[in-house]
Amino acid sequence: MENLIWIGAAVSAAGLVGIVWCIVAVSRARGAGLDDEALRLRLQRAVTLNLAALMTSMLGLMLVVLGIVLA
């Protein structure tokens, strides 16, 4: 079950990297001086990726907890 903990930690870290990437992408989009429509499209894409990253991180944390409980 120790492997499950490490796999969960890696999945959770990948989700965290995705969340940080979304923060950077939104900051760059806001600083680019785009018009409202282009900014809205970029932010919609970032929100979708942010939700996917949050879900990935959540699944990784669930694997960690499952590995701890089963150990």
CNS distance restraints for C-alpha pairs under 8 A (distance, minus, plus):
assign (resid   1 and name CA) (resid   5 and name CA) 6.68 0.50 0.50
assign (resid   1 and name CA) (resid  67 and name CA) 5.26 0.50 0.50
assign (resid   1 and name CA) (resid  68 and name CA) 7.53 0.50 0.50
assign (resid   1 and name CA) (resid  70 and name CA) 6.65 0.50 0.50
assign (resid   1 and name CA) (resid  71 and name CA) 5.66 0.50 0.50
assign (resid   2 and name CA) (resid   6 and name CA) 6.53 0.50 0.50
assign (resid   2 and name CA) (resid  67 and name CA) 6.58 0.50 0.50
assign (resid   2 and name CA) (resid  68 and name CA) 7.95 0.50 0.50
assign (resid   2 and name CA) (resid  71 and name CA) 7.32 0.50 0.50
assign (resid   3 and name CA) (resid   7 and name CA) 6.06 0.50 0.50
assign (resid   3 and name CA) (resid  67 and name CA) 7.95 0.50 0.50
assign (resid   4 and name CA) (resid   8 and name CA) 6.00 0.50 0.50
assign (resid   4 and name CA) (resid  63 and name CA) 6.38 0.50 0.50
assign (resid   4 and name CA) (resid  64 and name CA) 6.59 0.50 0.50
assign (resid   4 and name CA) (resid  66 and name CA) 7.84 0.50 0.50
assign (resid   4 and name CA) (resid  67 and name CA) 5.27 0.50 0.50
assign (resid   5 and name CA) (resid   9 and name CA) 6.15 0.50 0.50
assign (resid   5 and name CA) (resid  63 and name CA) 6.39 0.50 0.50
assign (resid   5 and name CA) (resid  64 and name CA) 4.42 0.50 0.50
assign (resid   5 and name CA) (resid  65 and name CA) 7.54 0.50 0.50
assign (resid   5 and name CA) (resid  66 and name CA) 7.81 0.50 0.50
assign (resid   5 and name CA) (resid  67 and name CA) 5.08 0.50 0.50
assign (resid   5 and name CA) (resid  68 and name CA) 6.92 0.50 0.50
assign (resid   6 and name CA) (resid  10 and name CA) 6.20 0.50 0.50
assign (resid   6 and name CA) (resid  64 and name CA) 7.34 0.50 0.50
assign (resid   7 and name CA) (resid  11 and name CA) 6.21 0.50 0.50
assign (resid   7 and name CA) (resid  60 and name CA) 7.52 0.50 0.50
assign (resid   7 and name CA) (resid  63 and name CA) 7.51 0.50 0.50
assign (resid   7 and name CA) (resid  64 and name CA) 7.76 0.50 0.50
assign (resid   8 and name CA) (resid  12 and name CA) 6.00 0.50 0.50
assign (resid   8 and name CA) (resid  59 and name CA) 7.49 0.50 0.50
assign (resid   8 and name CA) (resid  60 and name CA) 4.14 0.50 0.50
assign (resid   8 and name CA) (resid  61 and name CA) 6.00 0.50 0.50
assign (resid   8 and name CA) (resid  62 and name CA) 7.26 0.50 0.50
assign (resid   8 and name CA) (resid  63 and name CA) 4.70 0.50 0.50
assign (resid   8 and name CA) (resid  64 and name CA) 4.88 0.50 0.50
assign (resid   9 and name CA) (resid  13 and name CA) 6.04 0.50 0.50
assign (resid   9 and name CA) (resid  60 and name CA) 6.00 0.50 0.50
assign (resid   9 and name CA) (resid  61 and name CA) 6.89 0.50 0.50
assign (resid   9 and name CA) (resid  63 and name CA) 7.92 0.50 0.50
assign (resid   9 and name CA) (resid  64 and name CA) 6.40 0.50 0.50
assign (resid  10 and name CA) (resid  14 and name CA) 6.21 0.50 0.50
assign (resid  10 and name CA) (resid  60 and name CA) 7.21 0.50 0.50
assign (resid  11 and name CA) (resid  15 and name CA) 6.34 0.50 0.50
assign (resid  11 and name CA) (resid  56 and name CA) 6.61 0.50 0.50
assign (resid  11 and name CA) (resid  57 and name CA) 6.38 0.50 0.50
assign (resid  11 and name CA) (resid  59 and name CA) 7.45 0.50 0.50
assign (resid  11 and name CA) (resid  60 and name CA) 4.73 0.50 0.50
assign (resid  12 and name CA) (resid  16 and name CA) 6.26 0.50 0.50
assign (resid  12 and name CA) (resid  56 and name CA) 6.43 0.50 0.50
assign (resid  12 and name CA) (resid  57 and name CA) 4.05 0.50 0.50
assign (resid  12 and name CA) (resid  58 and name CA) 6.82 0.50 0.50
assign (resid  12 and name CA) (resid  59 and name CA) 7.12 0.50 0.50
assign (resid  12 and name CA) (resid  60 and name CA) 4.25 0.50 0.50
assign (resid  12 and name CA) (resid  61 and name CA) 5.95 0.50 0.50
assign (resid  13 and name CA) (resid  17 and name CA) 6.22 0.50 0.50
assign (resid  13 and name CA) (resid  57 and name CA) 6.88 0.50 0.50
assign (resid  13 and name CA) (resid  60 and name CA) 7.92 0.50 0.50
assign (resid  14 and name CA) (resid  18 and name CA) 6.33 0.50 0.50
assign (resid  14 and name CA) (resid  53 and name CA) 7.77 0.50 0.50
assign (resid  14 and name CA) (resid  56 and name CA) 7.44 0.50 0.50
assign (resid  14 and name CA) (resid  57 and name CA) 7.03 0.50 0.50
assign (resid  15 and name CA) (resid  19 and name CA) 6.32 0.50 0.50
assign (resid  15 and name CA) (resid  52 and name CA) 7.99 0.50 0.50
assign (resid  15 and name CA) (resid  53 and name CA) 4.51 0.50 0.50
assign (resid  15 and name CA) (resid  54 and name CA) 6.09 0.50 0.50
assign (resid  15 and name CA) (resid  55 and name CA) 7.48 0.50 0.50
assign (resid  15 and name CA) (resid  56 and name CA) 5.00 0.50 0.50
assign (resid  15 and name CA) (resid  57 and name CA) 4.26 0.50 0.50
assign (resid  15 and name CA) (resid  58 and name CA) 7.98 0.50 0.50
assign (resid  15 and name CA) (resid  60 and name CA) 7.97 0.50 0.50
assign (resid  16 and name CA) (resid  20 and name CA) 6.28 0.50 0.50
assign (resid  16 and name CA) (resid  53 and name CA) 6.89 0.50 0.50
assign (resid  16 and name CA) (resid  54 and name CA) 7.59 0.50 0.50
assign (resid  16 and name CA) (resid  57 and name CA) 6.28 0.50 0.50
assign (resid  17 and name CA) (resid  21 and name CA) 6.10 0.50 0.50
assign (resid  17 and name CA) (resid  53 and name CA) 7.98 0.50 0.50
assign (resid  18 and name CA) (resid  22 and name CA) 6.23 0.50 0.50
assign (resid  18 and name CA) (resid  49 and name CA) 7.52 0.50 0.50
assign (resid  18 and name CA) (resid  50 and name CA) 6.91 0.50 0.50
assign (resid  18 and name CA) (resid  53 and name CA) 5.16 0.50 0.50
assign (resid  19 and name CA) (resid  23 and name CA) 6.42 0.50 0.50
assign (resid  19 and name CA) (resid  50 and name CA) 5.71 0.50 0.50
assign (resid  19 and name CA) (resid  53 and name CA) 5.74 0.50 0.50
assign (resid  19 and name CA) (resid  54 and name CA) 6.92 0.50 0.50
assign (resid  20 and name CA) (resid  24 and name CA) 6.32 0.50 0.50
assign (resid  21 and name CA) (resid  25 and name CA) 6.08 0.50 0.50
assign (resid  22 and name CA) (resid  26 and name CA) 6.10 0.50 0.50
assign (resid  22 and name CA) (resid  46 and name CA) 5.76 0.50 0.50
assign (resid  22 and name CA) (resid  47 and name CA) 7.80 0.50 0.50
assign (resid  22 and name CA) (resid  49 and name CA) 7.06 0.50 0.50
assign (resid  22 and name CA) (resid  50 and name CA) 5.96 0.50 0.50
assign (resid  23 and name CA) (resid  27 and name CA) 6.19 0.50 0.50
assign (resid  24 and name CA) (resid  28 and name CA) 6.18 0.50 0.50
assign (resid  25 and name CA) (resid  29 and name CA) 6.10 0.50 0.50
assign (resid  25 and name CA) (resid  46 and name CA) 7.20 0.50 0.50
assign (resid  26 and name CA) (resid  30 and name CA) 6.08 0.50 0.50
assign (resid  26 and name CA) (resid  42 and name CA) 7.75 0.50 0.50
assign (resid  26 and name CA) (resid  43 and name CA) 6.58 0.50 0.50
assign (resid  26 and name CA) (resid  46 and name CA) 6.89 0.50 0.50
assign (resid  27 and name CA) (resid  31 and name CA) 6.17 0.50 0.50
assign (resid  28 and name CA) (resid  32 and name CA) 6.04 0.50 0.50
assign (resid  29 and name CA) (resid  33 and name CA) 7.46 0.50 0.50
assign (resid  29 and name CA) (resid  34 and name CA) 7.30 0.50 0.50
assign (resid  29 and name CA) (resid  39 and name CA) 6.58 0.50 0.50
assign (resid  29 and name CA) (resid  42 and name CA) 7.02 0.50 0.50
assign (resid  29 and name CA) (resid  43 and name CA) 7.85 0.50 0.50
assign (resid  30 and name CA) (resid  34 and name CA) 7.35 0.50 0.50
assign (resid  30 and name CA) (resid  39 and name CA) 7.21 0.50 0.50
assign (resid  34 and name CA) (resid  38 and name CA) 6.04 0.50 0.50
assign (resid  34 and name CA) (resid  39 and name CA) 5.69 0.50 0.50
assign (resid  35 and name CA) (resid  39 and name CA) 6.12 0.50 0.50
assign (resid  36 and name CA) (resid  40 and name CA) 5.99 0.50 0.50
assign (resid  37 and name CA) (resid  41 and name CA) 6.31 0.50 0.50
assign (resid  38 and name CA) (resid  42 and name CA) 6.35 0.50 0.50
assign (resid  39 and name CA) (resid  43 and name CA) 6.09 0.50 0.50
assign (resid  40 and name CA) (resid  44 and name CA) 6.08 0.50 0.50
assign (resid  41 and name CA) (resid  45 and name CA) 6.37 0.50 0.50
assign (resid  42 and name CA) (resid  46 and name CA) 6.19 0.50 0.50
assign (resid  43 and name CA) (resid  47 and name CA) 6.03 0.50 0.50
assign (resid  44 and name CA) (resid  48 and name CA) 6.34 0.50 0.50
assign (resid  45 and name CA) (resid  49 and name CA) 6.33 0.50 0.50
assign (resid  46 and name CA) (resid  50 and name CA) 5.88 0.50 0.50
assign (resid  47 and name CA) (resid  51 and name CA) 6.17 0.50 0.50
assign (resid  48 and name CA) (resid  52 and name CA) 6.37 0.50 0.50
assign (resid  49 and name CA) (resid  53 and name CA) 6.09 0.50 0.50
assign (resid  50 and name CA) (resid  54 and name CA) 6.10 0.50 0.50
assign (resid  51 and name CA) (resid  55 and name CA) 6.13 0.50 0.50
assign (resid  52 and name CA) (resid  56 and name CA) 6.15 0.50 0.50
assign (resid  53 and name CA) (resid  57 and name CA) 6.13 0.50 0.50
assign (resid  54 and name CA) (resid  58 and name CA) 6.10 0.50 0.50
assign (resid  55 and name CA) (resid  59 and name CA) 6.14 0.50 0.50
assign (resid  56 and name CA) (resid  60 and name CA) 6.23 0.50 0.50
assign (resid  57 and name CA) (resid  61 and name CA) 6.26 0.50 0.50
assign (resid  58 and name CA) (resid  62 and name CA) 6.18 0.50 0.50
assign (resid  59 and name CA) (resid  63 and name CA) 6.27 0.50 0.50
assign (resid  60 and name CA) (resid  64 and name CA) 6.35 0.50 0.50
assign (resid  61 and name CA) (resid  65 and name CA) 6.23 0.50 0.50
assign (resid  62 and name CA) (resid  66 and name CA) 6.03 0.50 0.50
assign (resid  63 and name CA) (resid  67 and name CA) 6.01 0.50 0.50
assign (resid  64 and name CA) (resid  68 and name CA) 6.23 0.50 0.50
assign (resid  65 and name CA) (resid  69 and name CA) 6.10 0.50 0.50
assign (resid  66 and name CA) (resid  70 and name CA) 6.06 0.50 0.50
assign (resid  67 and name CA) (resid  71 and name CA) 6.00 0.50 0.50
